[in-house]
Amino acid sequence: MTGKERVIAALQHKEPDRVPVMEYIFEHGIIEQILGRPSYWRGHFKEIKAYWEGRRDEVVESQKRDVVEFVRAVGHDGVTVTLVPPKGFQPEPLQQLDEETWRDWQGNVYKYSPLTEDLVLYAPKALEPQKPPENLWEPPPEPDPSEFELIDHVVKELGETHFIIARLGRRASSSYPNPFGLERWLLRLAEDPDAERETRVKAAEGARKMIDLLFEHGVDTVFLEADYASSTGPMMSPQTFRRAILPGMKILCSHVKRHGAFVIFHSCGVNRPLLDMFIEAGVDCYQSIQPEEDIVGLKRDFGDRLALWGGINIDMLIRGTPEQVKKEVREIILGCKKGGGFILGASHSLMKGTRAENYLAALEALREVGWYN
């Protein structure tokens, strides 16, 4: 079977020849370990700096080459890709205050973190906001054709053999996200859930055009993503979820299903109390299943109605040993593969700190116990 056929069979709750494997996100670190060269794919601050320096084309060429070669090198059955910044993209750089400190035009101060390889908020609006730069870049409503450059390349190279998923968002921006966005959203949700429902319904209706555009470029489906839970449970009651979140979620799922595609939904945290409503909304596959959720238990309780994508503990990939990873992954594959409906992947993503030898051990476990015949 091809990788695409393998993934489709799993999503149909059929048993393919082998449990499929693919990742929601993999970052430049694991690519560099496997391919033995620098990469700008999800390159964090070095990627942002390259945009500041006007090297957009160099970054995108690196991403096109590295995504395809990495997927082939590790034997993934599918891949998730995104829009890229448009041709000529060169956002206004942040003002550098010292070797490790920057300030944006709004007055927020950031420091470079070697741990995350990115800028992290250090002092929100510690200084007087500056006047917005004249060339402040914000994504226009209609994407430029060059924003599909990576997606088109991956579809051309892998589309016949691999399952291609496009993420809905646009990654490039001139500014860093508001660090208090989640808290403000939760306050709005608690104070006026009906207004939040209307906002989300309107946003979902507005997403149809972008979803349609992505399908026009040949992807197999479009990822839907939103986080509703922490590592202990949902951040709102099931009643509030049904009232405020579910209507918009149903609309988003319907946009994908209009194309005859599977709905794959990424959501971090312990979402078990919400999964029946995920299914009601139209979700076919649930991704980002953290160890706290017990993927084998989810397969037992929801596996006839919901495909599951996960099973490789990301903490173990960073801090464990190959032997520990292999043992745990073997147990999860054996606990989840019966009847199909299971795709192997990290419990979130192959993030910074992932050790190649650990990830290769997970893939070795798949080769040993992932076959159906």
N, C-alpha and C positions, 0 to 999 in steps of 0.2 A: 504494500500500500504506500501511496505518497503521504507526506506529512499532512497535507490538506485533507485527504480522505480519512486519515486517522483521527484528526480533530473532529471532523464532521460526524463520524461514527460515534465518538464519545459523547458529543453534544446531543445526539439522537438516542442516547442510552443504549447503544449497541456496543458489542465487544469488537474492537478492531484487532489487528494482529498483535499490537503492542499498545500499552498505555502511552498516549502522546505526552510530549513535554514541550513547554514553551514558557516564556517569561513576560510578565506585565511590563517590567522595566529592567534593563540592565545598564549599568553605568560604565564610564570610561575605564575605571580601575580594573574590572574583570576582563574587559576587552584587551587592555594593555598587557595583562598577564598571559592571556591565551594567545594573542597574535604577536606579542613581542614588539610593539611599537606604540608611540603616543596616539591618543585618540581625542577628538573633540566631542564624541557622542556623549551627551549629558555630562559635559565637562565642567559644570559649576562655574567657579569664578574665572578660570582660565578661558572658558568659552565666552563669558560676558566681556572679558577684557579684549578678546579678539574682535568682538563686534565693535567695541569702542574704537578700536584701531582700524576699522574699515576692512577687516579680513573675512567678511561674511562668506564669500565664495570658497575660501580655503576651508572654513569650518564645515560648510555643507558638503564639500567634496569628501572630506574626512568622514563625515557621518554616513554618506552614501556607501562608501567603500567598506567602512568598518562594520556597519550593521549587517550587510550581506555576508561578508566573510566570517564574522563571528557566528552568525546563525548556522552557516554551513560547517564551521569548524567543530562546534559542539553538538551538532545533530539535532537542533530544535525542529519541531514540526510546524511552527508558526512564529509570527513576530508581530509586535506592536510598534507602529510608527506614528509620527506626528507631522503636522505642518512645520515648516521652517521659516525663518525671517525672509522677507522679500528681497529681491535683488536691490543692491544699493543701501541696505539697512546699515546704519551707523548711528546708534543712539548717542545722546549727550552723555559723556562719562560723568560719574560722580566726582565731586571735588575731593582730592586726596589731601588729608590733613597731616599724616605721617606715614611711616612704612606700612602700618597695618590698619589705618583708620581712614574712613571716607564719610562724606556728608552728601545727602541728596538735596535737591533744590527746595524740598519742603522743610529742611532742617533736621531730618532724622540722621543720626550718626550710627555708623556701622563699623564693626571690626572684623578682620579676616580671621576665620577659625580653621586651623589646620585639621581639626577633627572632621569638619563637614566639607572642607575645601570651598567654602562660600563665605559671603559676608553675612554676619548676623547682627541683629539690632543691638546696639549698645546704649544709646540714649535717644529715646523717641522725642523729636522736636526739642532737642536741648538748646538749639540756637534759633534765632529768628528765621522764619521761612524766607527763602529767597524768591525772586521773581522767576516764574517758569522760563526755562530756556526756549529760545525761538524754535529750535528744532526738536522739541520734545516729541518723541514718537509714540503714538497710540495706534493700535491696529484699526484700520478703516473697516466699515461694516462689510464690505465685499473683499474677500481675500484676493490678492494678486496671484496670477497664474504661477509665478515663481515660488509661491509658498507651498505648492504641491510637488516641488522638485524631488524631495526625498521619497514621498509616497509613490510617485510615478516610477522612480528608479527601482524601488523595492518590488513593486507590482511587476515590472518588466522582468526583473531578475529571478524572482521567487514565486510570482503569482500562480504559475502552473502547478507548482509542487508544494507550496506552503500556504497555511491559513494566515491571511493578512488582516490585521485589525488596525483601524485608525483611531487615534484619540481625538476627541472632539475639540479640545481647547487649542489655543494658539500660544506657543511658549514665549515668543519674543516680546520684550517690553522694555521701556526706558526706566522703569522704577521697580523697586522691590515691593512685595505685597504688604498690605497692612497687617502688622502682627496681632492686632486686636480684632481682626475680622470675625473669628469664630465666636468670641465672647459677645460681640455686638449682635451677631446673628441669633445666638441663643436667647439673648434678652428680648429681641424682637419676637422670636418664636413664642416665648412665655407670655409676653404682654399682649400680643395680638395675633394668635394663630390664624385667624381668618384672613387678615391682611397678608400674612406670609404665604398662605395658600394661593391667594390671587397673584402675588408676585411670582411665585414659582410656576404657576400655570402659564402666565404670560411669557416667562422666560423659556419654558418648554415649548410653547407654540412657536416662539421665535427661533428655536434651534433647528426647526425642520429644514430650512434652506441649507444650512451648513451640512447637516446629515446627508441630505440628498446630493450635495456636491461631492462629498467624500465617496459615496457609492458610485457616482459617475466616474471616479478615478480608479475603479476596479477593485476596491477592498472587499473582503468577505463580510465584515461587519464593522460597526462603529462602537467603540467602548463607551459605556455610560459609567460615570464615576461620581461618587459623593460619599462623604464620611458622616456617619450618624451615631457612632459608638466609640467608647473608650475601651480599654482592656478589661473593664469590669462589666460593661453593659451599655445599652443605648443611652444617649444624652438627652432623650426625651421619652415620655411614656408612649406605649403602643397606641393609646387613644389620641395623643397629640400627633403622632406620626400619621395615623389614618386621616386625621382631620386636615393637617397642614401640608404633609409631604406627599402622600400617596396619589392625590389627583394629578399633580405635575409629573410624577414618576410614570404614571400610566400613559400620559401623552408622549413622553420621551420614548418609552418602549414601543408605542404604536408607530412612531416615525421609523424605527428600525425594522419592525415587522412588516411594514408596507413594502419593503424590499425583499421579503422572503428570507430574511436573515435571522440568525440567533441573537438574542439579547444577552450580552455578557456585562455583568455589573460588578465594578470594583468598589468595595466599601471596607474601610479598616475597622478594627474593633470587634467586640463580641456582639454580633447582630442576631443571635439565635431568636430572641423574642420578636424580631421583626421579619423573619424569613418567610412566614406564611404570607405576609403582605408583599414582600418582594415577588413571590410567585404569583400572587393575585395581580400585581402590576404588569406582569409579562416577562419577568426575568427568567432566562433559561439556564444561566450559568453564573455562579457566585465565586468571585475571586478575592484574594487577600484574606485568606482564612488563617488567622493567627493561632499559635499553639494553644492559647487559652480556650479556644472554641472546640478543640478535639475533633479534627476532621473525620476521624473514623466514626465517631458518634453522630456527626452530621450526616454522613453517608447512610448510616443505619436509619436515621429518623426522617431524612428529607431526600435521600438518593433516588427515589422513584419519581420525584417531581422536579428535582433541581440538580443539574450537573455541578460538580465542584472542581475548582482549579486551585491547587496549592499543595501543601504537604511537606515542603522542605523548610525546616526551621531556620529563619534568617540569622537568629542569634547564634545558632550552632555553626552556620557557615562562616561566621566571623570569629567566634571564640572557641569552637570545638575542634576536634581532631577528625581526620578522614574516617577513622574507624567508627567514631561516635555518629558521624553523619550517615555513613553507610548503613549502620545498624538501624537507626531511627527511620530512615527513608525506606528500607526494606519492609519494616513493619507496617508503615503507612500504606505503601503500595499494596501489600497483601491484604490489608484491611479495607481498602477502597476500590480495588479494580473490578471486583465481581460485578457483572451486569453492565459494564461500561459506565458512562456518566462521570468519569474521573480523568482529569488532566493534571499531570505532575508539574509543579513549579514552586518557586519560592513562596513563603507565606506572606510576602509583600513584594519585594524586588531584590535584585542582585545589587545591593547598595555598596557604598564605600566601606572598605574593610573586608569585603567578601574575599576569602582565600581560594584561589583557583584550585588548589589540591582538594579542598573540601567540596567544592562544587563538582569537580570531576568524580569524586567518590559517590556523590548522589547519582550522577549519571551512570556510574558503574552498577550501582544497586538497581537502577532501572533496567539495564541490560540483563541483569541476572534474574530478576523476578517479575519484570514488567510484561512478559509475553503471555498471550492467552492460549496459544497452541504449542 
